[in-house]
């Protein structure tokens, strides 16, 4: 069976199974969408408009996806604590971050009303501030972009709002725009 491509480079399997939490608990997590007809096209759009251009510019071998689609099973496991460390497996904000794309809860409502899809990635041997500068300079249309630091992956979402909203975070994890004004100014020019 040929893997389902989401764009020119990534497969659905890669996009749904790239997290450390999935790797650790793979036998207990269904990583795939339930709302296939809406979620997969949203992820395909993210790949077409953000991921494919990044890979074309920097190379497939340097592109590292660290967090793609968050299934309802993965969401549950991210919220659980690791029995060895006592720490949560990960952070999840399904109503904000668009990693759950167009998935719906048991009441039939979207987990994230903003819709679209999101992922976290980095380019090996490229500081993430340079990656963000490249995305902005290319005029890639995104909904939200979170910059966590030069040595960490970035978060990018693509959705119908095309807000071009950018955030960085303080040492305590509080969202701020302080320190990224140069990118925001550049966005206005593009």
Secondary structure, DSSP 8 states (H G I E B T S, - for coil): ----BSSSS-BHHHHHS-SHHHHHHGGG---S-SSHHHHHHHHHHHIIIIIHHHHHHH-GGGEEEEE----HHHHHHHHSB-TTT-SBS----TTTS-TTTT-B-TTS-BSSTT-SEEEEEEETTS-HHHHHHHHHHHT---SEEEE--TTS-EEEEE-TT---EEEEE-TT--EE-TT-HHHHHHHHH-
